[in-house]
């Protein structure tokens, strides 16, 4: 499928993470140029090298802390040096504090809110105006199954991702008539460093192997994930790339689940 994005400049946040990196690769393979960002310069440099090797794409990178509007604005300015940002995949995020939702402190909630929700607002403020001027743009946010299926010990993350889905719907209504299509992808239990850590911790607690920990987790905690495995980052990236494309020209404010069936509800 021709995505129709040859020569477009794609800003990918959280590019050192598995989903961000694979999304960058998917876009580059269809001709997009890349501006990559992450909070850690070493991780970002390593990811950029891997992406360049895999795709041969034009790749620029810039370290940014997206809890600051000034850093988001700097990314937009960096993009302007290369013709302006056409596409933004916002994959930056943190898991946040875990525990009893009423025993967690204000800072626990505020940290997740600042990174998992407000960073999305900041990046949109920075890049959407240029997209509006061109009457073409794509933004895809990475949310989570937690946005609609709440897990009691992950409440800071839950509420931030729920807000992100709501923000997507609202901003899409405003900016789609101006040529900017905004959508969100909600993965579940993907093979990432985050779920690796979760499963290694579970394996230690139960005194079992990591594969056994994954199997028991699926049976006990994700009974509706009918494929009975973790998802793979390229499986998420393929959906993200589609939403960034000309082929998704009638998709507005949608929440695409890439969750192996983990969320059983039919709506949202």
KAMO-V808929 format. One record per backbone hydrogen bond with DSSP energy under -0.5 kcal/mol. CO is the residue of the C=O (numbers start at 1). NH is the residue of the N-H. E is the energy in kcal/mol with one decimal. If there is no record, write none. Layout:
# KAMO-V808929
co;nh;e
CO;NH;E
CO;NH;E
This chain:
# KAMO-V808929
co;nh;e
1;3;-0.7
3;246;-2.9
5;8;-2.2
8;10;-0.6
8;33;-3.1
9;11;-0.5
9;86;-2.4
9;87;-2.2
10;12;-0.6
10;35;-2.8
11;13;-0.5
11;89;-2.9
12;37;-2.2
13;91;-1.0
14;17;-1.5
14;20;-0.5
17;21;-2.9
18;22;-2.3
19;23;-2.1
20;24;-2.2
21;25;-2.2
22;26;-2.4
23;27;-2.4
24;28;-2.7
25;29;-2.2
27;30;-1.1
27;32;-2.1
28;31;-2.1
31;7;-2.8
33;10;-3.0
34;60;-2.6
35;12;-2.4
36;62;-2.3
37;14;-0.5
37;15;-2.4
38;64;-1.8
39;41;-0.6
40;44;-2.3
41;45;-2.4
42;46;-2.2
43;47;-2.4
44;48;-2.7
45;49;-2.1
46;50;-2.1
47;51;-2.5
48;52;-2.7
49;53;-2.4
50;54;-2.1
51;55;-2.1
52;56;-2.6
57;59;-0.5
58;34;-2.6
60;36;-3.1
64;66;-0.7
65;68;-1.6
68;72;-1.5
69;73;-2.7
70;74;-1.9
71;75;-1.7
72;76;-1.8
73;77;-2.3
74;78;-2.4
75;79;-2.6
76;80;-2.0
77;81;-1.2
79;82;-1.5
79;84;-3.0
80;83;-1.5
86;138;-1.8
87;11;-3.3
88;90;-0.6
88;140;-2.7
89;13;-2.6
89;91;-1.0
90;142;-2.0
100;103;-1.2
100;104;-1.4
105;109;-1.5
106;110;-2.9
107;111;-2.7
108;112;-1.4
109;113;-2.4
110;114;-2.6
111;115;-1.7
112;116;-3.2
112;117;-0.6
113;117;-1.4
113;118;-2.9
114;119;-0.5
117;120;-1.3
117;121;-1.3
118;122;-2.6
119;123;-2.4
120;124;-1.8
121;125;-2.4
122;126;-1.6
123;127;-2.1
124;128;-2.3
127;131;-1.4
128;132;-2.7
129;133;-2.1
130;134;-1.5
131;135;-1.0
131;136;-1.8
132;135;-0.6
137;181;-2.4
138;88;-2.5
139;183;-2.5
140;90;-2.6
141;143;-0.7
141;185;-2.8
144;147;-1.8
145;148;-1.8
145;149;-1.9
150;152;-0.5
151;154;-2.3
152;155;-0.6
153;99;-1.6
154;158;-2.5
155;159;-2.6
156;160;-1.6
157;161;-2.4
158;162;-2.4
159;163;-2.1
160;164;-1.7
161;165;-1.9
162;166;-2.0
163;167;-2.9
164;168;-2.3
165;169;-1.9
166;170;-2.3
167;171;-2.8
168;172;-2.2
169;173;-1.3
170;174;-1.1
171;175;-2.5
172;176;-2.2
175;178;-1.0
175;180;-2.3
176;179;-2.1
179;137;-1.5
179;181;-0.6
180;182;-0.5
181;139;-2.4
182;253;-1.9
183;141;-2.3
184;256;-2.8
185;143;-3.1
185;187;-0.6
186;258;-2.1
187;145;-1.9
189;231;-2.2
190;192;-1.5
192;196;-2.5
193;197;-2.5
194;198;-2.0
195;199;-2.5
196;200;-2.5
197;201;-2.3
198;202;-2.1
199;203;-2.5
200;204;-2.0
201;205;-2.3
202;206;-2.3
203;207;-1.4
203;208;-1.9
209;213;-2.2
210;214;-2.5
211;215;-2.3
212;216;-2.4
213;217;-2.2
214;218;-2.5
215;219;-1.9
216;220;-2.5
217;221;-3.3
217;222;-1.1
218;222;-0.7
222;225;-1.6
224;226;-2.0
225;228;-1.9
231;191;-2.9
232;235;-1.6
232;236;-1.1
233;236;-0.6
233;237;-2.6
234;238;-2.0
235;239;-0.8
236;240;-2.1
237;241;-3.0
238;242;-1.8
239;243;-2.1
240;244;-1.2
242;245;-1.7
245;248;-0.9
246;249;-1.2
248;251;-1.7
250;252;-0.6
254;184;-2.7
254;256;-0.7
255;257;-0.7
256;186;-3.1
258;188;-1.4
259;262;-2.1
260;226;-0.7
260;227;-1.0
262;264;-0.7
